[in-house]
Amino acid sequence: MNQAKRYEIFRRLREDNPTPTTELNFSSPFELLVAVTLSAQATDVGVNKATAKLFPVANTPEAIYALGVEGLSEYIKTIGLFNSKARNVIAACKMLIELHNSQVPDNREALEALPGVGRKTANVVLNTAFGHPAMAVDTHIFRVSNRTGIAPGKNVLEVEKKLMRFVPKEFLVDAHHWLILHGRYVCKARTPQCGSCRIEDLCDYKQKTGD
């Protein structure tokens, strides 16, 4: 893998999907923060079903905080780990109200200080809500980065740092979304669909499949 190949990989991904975004439904930075917090060990589809009921009723820190842990749990009980997630979201709402004038901060330190918000969640919010070049390395990005050779690493932080270094600058803001979508729908964990992959000829994966 070299920079010329990396450039061509992202050029093709951009050509196929010029304006990629998350598959989580949201209409504000706060809604995105809540949705991403709920999405840990859950599917975007499952989160969207829950937030479709929650957000019309409560979509501000004050409104969700007013629900309390039990009230919020009723809306998100179809999502795994909903009790601990409800506690974290309520605690995060309290901090947003008291420390940030009910606004989601656009810096990593303040985001990661919120309950339930780790590095990956902070990266999603920084990238998707505020347009910062950030890589939220999930299982899909970790797999695609290693399998293709774009940014191999032994852990998510290593992959994140390599992506930030190796992805050509003009693609940095959207690269996170392209890699997730590629991993979710093409470069799947058990059965990568190499035969219909737009970047198969540029990929370092040795055990390519017919489809």
Stockholm file with secondary structure:
# STOCKHOLM 1.0

chainA/1-211         MNQAKRYEIFRRLREDNPTPTTELNFSSPFELLVAVTLSAQATDVGVNKATAKLFPVANTPEAIYALGVEGLSEYIKTIGLFNSKARNVIAACKMLIELHNSQVPDNREALEALPGVGRKTANVVLNTAFGHPAMAVDTHIFRVSNRTGIAPGKNVLEVEKKLMRFVPKEFLVDAHHWLILHGRYVCKARTPQCGSCRIEDLCDYKQKTGD
#=GR chainA/1-211 SS CCHHHHHHHHHHHHHHCSSCCCSSCCSSHHHHHHHHHHTTTSCHHHHHHHHHHHTTTCCSHHHHHHHHHHHHHHHHTTSTTHHHHHHHHHHHHHHHHHHSTTCCCSSHHHHHTSTTCCHHHHHHIIIIITCCCCCCCCHHHHHHHHHHSSSCCSSHHHHHHHHHHHSCGGGHHHHHHHHHHHHHHTSCSSSCCGGGCTTGGGCCCSSCCCC
#=GC SS_cons         CCHHHHHHHHHHHHHHCSSCCCSSCCSSHHHHHHHHHHTTTSCHHHHHHHHHHHTTTCCSHHHHHHHHHHHHHHHHTTSTTHHHHHHHHHHHHHHHHHHSTTCCCSSHHHHHTSTTCCHHHHHHIIIIITCCCCCCCCHHHHHHHHHHSSSCCSSHHHHHHHHHHHSCGGGHHHHHHHHHHHHHHTSCSSSCCGGGCTTGGGCCCSSCCCC
//
